[in-house]
């Protein structure tokens, strides 16, 4: 029996990582192969491949959206792809891998995006960004939940659910604790941008790039250092990360004297990188980026305040992006944009001046696709097979806790109609949430969000649930109308 080993990973390390692993395991069993899959998730490496596993393998598959070092697979047939092909059709992927895998380690050979012999890695900008996001997500979640706990204590509402006061009574022990929790959450959001930049740079040039990129990203987001009203936000961090990454990559090519080589990666390159990027931020890119971000936030706020339709349009666009590729780059872009706008305006203007629209829209839309297909299997039973109904139950479980990837198997089977239904339904949810004035502070982006977390809404409970449910129902109806009856 032929033996396969595989590594799966995705940007967030949550859904795609494990869905790809499970799909490969089931497909290999069906095809009569023995397989062991190592997952590189948010929790770290699980089911780690041993030297014995690698030695005995007839084929190695890397199904990853982030950078995976393949050096341990030298001398083995290796096939490199993304996580999505494994989820969509793992059997086809395995057949393709056996046909197209190339021996890894032979000089000049190219395997997927990895080329051997000239020290060049044919990775993309998206690969580097996703690597940074994968490390940032746990900090966002941890800091967000801590902020959520503190906010739940700080927000004092009237009978209609409107905030009438916000703050902490530090004279009491509980108030003192919550004020410190709020501070801890703020620190987490402040550090997430340097962390993101550090690991984007790490993806480009490895460990020597981490320190310069983190320090540079912190400085580009420090208004006091820049002498500006705002920081450079995620855009500034991305620019810093790529400058540092490729600068360090160039410094690693320098033929340093043998006497200095032991300290080059731990002293010389970090020192040079940090010094240079600090000067670049201070004198070249810092102030323009900060002023640009300040103008963008002020512009978004002015649109929201002065034009009744603007929040709805922004909500519709952000919601549609969530439903387009279910955890892919468009989806992640909307989520990061919403988080950045929320955290940056919260830090700059306080609660009353925070722009909630993008984050609220994305969170309202995030469960629409999986819950929409689940509802479609309930309303239009004749149009789905037994297997699809079982898969819909899994989609419900993921959707109810705000994991949009639960709908991926259905999109893979019927992409055009499913993507159309998901985008429209998600846009409806995002638009209604923005139009009704919901404000998502934190929690779970699904109907549960109104109970598990904090969402300020004009009519407590009803407004948020209505917004999300409208999107779910829209997606379900569109799926039902467009599909034909299933024939066993």
ZAMARGU-4260 file (C-alpha; in steps of 0.2 Angstrom, whole numbers, plus 5000, padded with zeros to 4 digits):
<rodrens>
0) 5000/5000/5000 | 5007/5017/4995 | 5010/5029/5009 | 5006/5048/5008 | 5011/5061/5020
5) 5003/5079/5020 | 5004/5096/5028 | 4989/5107/5028 | 4988/5125/5034 | 4978/5141/5031
10) 4979/5159/5035 | 4969/5159/5051 | 4974/5141/5056 | 4956/5138/5061 | 4944/5131/5048
15) 4953/5127/5031 | 4967/5119/5040 | 4957/5105/5047 | 4944/5104/5033 | 4958/5100/5021
20) 4966/5087/5032 | 4949/5078/5035 | 4946/5079/5016 | 4963/5071/5012 | 4961/5058/5025
25) 4944/5052/5018 | 4950/5053/5000 | 4966/5043/5004 | 4956/5030/5013 | 4943/5028/4998
30) 4957/5027/4985 | 4966/5014/4995 | 4981/5024/5001 | 4989/5025/5019 | 4990/5044/5024
35) 4996/5054/5039 | 4992/5073/5039 | 5001/5086/5049 | 4991/5101/5053 | 4998/5118/5056
40) 4984/5127/5064 | 4982/5142/5076 | 4985/5130/5091 | 5002/5125/5083 | 5008/5109/5074
45) 4998/5094/5077 | 5000/5076/5072 | 5018/5080/5068 | 5027/5070/5054 | 5042/5060/5061
50) 5058/5056/5052 | 5051/5039/5050 | 5035/5045/5042 | 5045/5055/5029 | 5057/5041/5025
55) 5043/5029/5022 | 5032/5041/5011 | 5029/5038/4993 | 5022/5055/4991 | 5022/5072/5000
60) 5007/5085/4998 | 5008/5102/5005 | 4991/5110/5005 | 4994/5127/5013 | 4990/5145/5011
65) 5005/5151/5021 | 5024/5148/5020 | 5029/5130/5024 | 5047/5126/5025 | 5049/5110/5014
70) 5067/5106/5017 | 5064/5091/5028 | 5056/5083/5012 | 5072/5083/5002 | 5073/5068/4991
75) 5054/5064/4991 | 5041/5067/4977 | 5033/5084/4983 | 5017/5092/4977 | 5013/5110/4983
80) 4996/5118/4982 | 4983/5128/4992 | 4971/5122/5005 | 4956/5125/4994 | 4959/5111/4981
85) 4960/5098/4995 | 4943/5104/5002 | 4935/5105/4985 | 4941/5088/4978 | 4954/5079/4988
90) 4953/5063/4977 | 4957/5073/4961 | 4971/5082/4971 | 4979/5065/4976 | 4978/5059/4958
95) 4986/5075/4952 | 4999/5074/4965 | 5005/5057/4960 | 5005/5062/4942 | 5014/5079/4944
100) 5024/5078/4960 | 5043/5081/4957 | 5058/5076/4967 | 5062/5089/4980 | 5080/5094/4982
105) 5087/5092/4964 | 5096/5108/4959 | 5086/5118/4947 | 5070/5109/4949 | 5053/5118/4953
110) 5040/5111/4964 | 5024/5121/4965 | 5030/5139/4970 | 5047/5133/4977 | 5062/5132/4966
115) 5078/5123/4971 | 5096/5128/4967 | 5095/5147/4965 | 5088/5151/4983 | 5073/5159/4975
120) 5055/5156/4982 | 5041/5159/4970 | 5029/5165/4983 | 5016/5179/4981 | 5012/5195/4990
125) 4997/5186/4996 | 5007/5172/5003 | 5017/5184/5014 | 5001/5193/5020 | 4992/5177/5024
130) 5007/5172/5034 | 5006/5188/5044 | 4988/5186/5047 | 4989/5168/5053 | 5000/5174/5068
135) 4989/5190/5071 | 4972/5181/5072 | 4975/5173/5090 | 4980/5190/5097 | 4965/5199/5089
140) 4954/5186/5096 | 4962/5186/5114 | 4962/5205/5115 | 4945/5206/5108 | 4937/5195/5120
145) 4946/5204/5135 | 4940/5220/5128 | 4922/5213/5127 | 4922/5207/5145 | 4928/5225/5150
150) 4915/5233/5139 | 4901/5223/5145 | 4904/5230/5162 | 4908/5248/5156 | 4892/5250/5145
155) 4877/5256/5155 | 4861/5255/5145 | 4844/5261/5147 | 4828/5251/5144 | 4829/5252/5125
160) 4847/5246/5125 | 4855/5263/5121 | 4871/5268/5130 | 4868/5281/5143 | 4885/5280/5151
165) 4902/5272/5149 | 4917/5271/5161 | 4924/5262/5176 | 4922/5266/5194 | 4940/5262/5199
170) 4936/5265/5217 | 4928/5248/5218 | 4938/5232/5216 | 4928/5226/5201 | 4929/5243/5192
175) 4948/5243/5195 | 4950/5226/5188 | 4939/5230/5173 | 4948/5246/5169 | 4964/5236/5169
180) 4956/5222/5157 | 4951/5236/5145 | 4969/5242/5145 | 4975/5225/5142 | 4964/5223/5127
185) 4969/5240/5120 | 4988/5234/5122 | 4983/5218/5112 | 4976/5228/5098 | 4991/5240/5098
190) 5003/5225/5097 | 4994/5215/5084 | 4999/5227/5070 | 5018/5225/5074 | 5016/5206/5076
195) 5007/5206/5059 | 5022/5215/5051 | 5035/5205/5059 | 5028/5189/5052 | 5025/5196/5035
200) 5043/5200/5035 | 5048/5183/5042 | 5039/5175/5027 | 5050/5185/5016 | 5067/5184/5024
205) 5065/5173/5039 | 5069/5177/5058 | 5082/5191/5056 | 5068/5202/5048 | 5056/5200/5063
210) 5063/5213/5075 | 5066/5227/5062 | 5048/5225/5055 | 5040/5224/5072 | 5049/5240/5078
215) 5046/5249/5061 | 5027/5244/5061 | 5025/5251/5079 | 5034/5267/5075 | 5023/5270/5059
220) 5008/5268/5070 | 5014/5280/5084 | 5007/5297/5082 | 5019/5305/5095 | 5034/5298/5085
225) 5027/5304/5069 | 5021/5321/5075 | 5004/5317/5068 | 4986/5315/5073 | 4985/5296/5068
230) 4996/5281/5064 | 4999/5273/5047 | 4987/5258/5051 | 4988/5242/5042 | 4994/5250/5026
235) 5009/5257/5035 | 5013/5240/5043 | 5012/5232/5026 | 5023/5244/5018 | 5036/5243/5032
240) 5035/5224/5032 | 5039/5223/5014 | 5053/5236/5015 | 5061/5226/5029 | 5058/5209/5022
245) 5067/5213/5005 | 5080/5224/5013 | 5085/5209/5025 | 5084/5197/5011 | 5097/5208/5002
250) 5108/5209/5017 | 5108/5190/5019 | 5116/5189/5001 | 5131/5200/5007 | 5147/5190/5009
255) 5151/5194/5027 | 5168/5191/5034 | 5169/5174/5042 | 5173/5183/5059 | 5156/5192/5058
260) 5146/5178/5051 | 5140/5170/5068 | 5133/5187/5074 | 5126/5193/5057 | 5108/5185/5059
265) 5106/5190/5078 | 5115/5207/5079 | 5121/5215/5063 | 5106/5212/5051 | 5093/5217/5065
270) 5103/5232/5070 | 5105/5238/5052 | 5087/5234/5048 | 5080/5242/5063 | 5090/5258/5060
275) 5086/5260/5042 | 5067/5257/5044 | 5066/5269/5058 | 5074/5283/5048 | 5063/5278/5033
280) 5047/5279/5044 | 5053/5295/5052 | 5058/5305/5037 | 5050/5297/5022 | 5034/5287/5024
285) 5028/5290/5041 | 5019/5307/5040 | 5011/5305/5023 | 5004/5288/5028 | 4998/5295/5045
290) 4990/5310/5036 | 4982/5298/5023 | 4974/5287/5036 | 4968/5302/5046 | 4960/5308/5030
295) 4952/5291/5026 | 4945/5289/5044 | 4938/5307/5044 | 4931/5304/5027 | 4922/5288/5031
300) 4916/5296/5047 | 4909/5312/5037 | 4901/5300/5025 | 4892/5291/5039 | 4887/5306/5048
305) 4882/5317/5033 | 4874/5305/5020 | 4861/5293/5025 | 4864/5281/5012 | 4883/5280/5014
310) 4883/5268/5029 | 4871/5256/5019 | 4883/5256/5004 | 4898/5253/5014 | 4889/5239/5024
315) 4883/5231/5007 | 4900/5231/5000 | 4909/5224/5016 | 4895/5211/5018 | 4897/5205/4999
320) 4915/5203/5001 | 4913/5192/5016 | 4901/5180/5005 | 4912/5180/4990 | 4926/5168/4994
325) 4922/5161/5012 | 4938/5164/5021 | 4948/5168/5006 | 4958/5184/5002 | 4943/5195/4998
330) 4934/5189/5014 | 4950/5192/5025 | 4953/5209/5017 | 4935/5214/5023 | 4938/5207/5040
335) 4955/5215/5043 | 4948/5232/5036 | 4933/5232/5048 | 4944/5228/5063 | 4957/5241/5058
340) 4944/5255/5056 | 4936/5250/5073 | 4952/5249/5083 | 4960/5264/5075 | 4945/5275/5077
345) 4941/5269/5095 | 4959/5273/5100 | 4958/5290/5092 | 4940/5296/5095 | 4934/5286/5109
350) 4918/5276/5110 | 4907/5290/5104 | 4918/5293/5088 | 4921/5275/5083 | 4916/5270/5066
355) 4907/5254/5068 | 4900/5251/5051 | 4913/5240/5042 | 4916/5229/5057 | 4897/5227/5060
360) 4893/5223/5042 | 4907/5210/5041 | 4901/5202/5057 | 4883/5202/5052 | 4887/5194/5036
365) 4900/5181/5042 | 4887/5167/5046 | 4875/5170/5031 | 4883/5158/5019 | 4884/5142/5030
370) 4867/5146/5039 | 4859/5150/5022 | 4863/5134/5014 | 4857/5125/5030 | 4841/5134/5029
375) 4839/5130/5011 | 4840/5111/5014 | 4826/5114/5027 | 4815/5124/5015 | 4819/5115/4999
380) 4821/5097/5005 | 4818/5089/4987 | 4833/5099/4980 | 4846/5091/4991 | 4853/5074/4993
385) 4855/5065/5009 | 4873/5068/5009 | 4871/5086/5006 | 4858/5087/5021 | 4871/5079/5032
390) 4884/5092/5026 | 4872/5106/5029 | 4871/5101/5048 | 4890/5103/5049 | 4888/5120/5040
395) 4875/5125/5053 | 4887/5120/5067 | 4900/5131/5060 | 4889/5145/5055 | 4881/5147/5071
400) 4898/5152/5079 | 4902/5163/5065 | 4914/5152/5054 | 4909/5156/5036 | 4920/5142/5029
405) 4906/5129/5033 | 4898/5133/5016 | 4914/5129/5006 | 4909/5111/5001 | 4893/5117/4993
410) 4902/5131/4984 | 4914/5119/4977 | 4900/5108/4970 | 4890/5122/4962 | 4901/5138/4962
415) 4892/5150/4951 | 4875/5149/4959 | 4881/5147/4977 | 4893/5162/4976 | 4879/5172/4969
420) 4867/5167/4983 | 4881/5170/4996 | 4886/5187/4990 | 4868/5194/4989 | 4863/5187/5006
425) 4879/5193/5014 | 4876/5210/5006 | 4858/5211/5013 | 4864/5207/5030 | 4878/5219/5030
430) 4867/5233/5023 | 4853/5231/5035 | 4864/5230/5050 | 4872/5247/5044 | 4855/5254/5040
435) 4847/5250/5057 | 4862/5257/5067 | 4868/5241/5075 | 4886/5243/5082 | 4896/5227/5084
440) 4909/5229/5098 | 4914/5210/5100 | 4908/5193/5101 | 4901/5180/5089 | 4896/5186/5071
445) 4880/5176/5070 | 4862/5177/5077 | 4871/5172/5093 | 4881/5188/5093 | 4867/5197/5102
450) 4868/5186/5117 | 4886/5180/5116 | 4895/5197/5115 | 4889/5215/5114 | 4880/5222/5100
455) 4872/5239/5103 | 4856/5240/5093 | 4841/5251/5092 | 4829/5237/5097 | 4838/5225/5109
460) 4840/5208/5102 | 4828/5210/5088 | 4837/5222/5076 | 4853/5211/5075 | 4844/5195/5073
465) 4833/5203/5060 | 4848/5209/5050 | 4857/5193/5050 | 4842/5182/5048 | 4837/5193/5032
470) 4853/5189/5024 | 4851/5170/5029 | 4834/5169/5022 | 4839/5179/5006 | 4853/5166/5003
475) 4842/5151/5006 | 4828/5157/4994 | 4841/5161/4980 | 4848/5144/4982 | 4831/5135/4982
480) 4825/5145/4967 | 4841/5142/4957 | 4843/5123/4960 | 4834/5109/4952 | 4826/5095/4961
485) 4838/5081/4966 | 4837/5064/4959 | 4844/5050/4969
</rodrens>
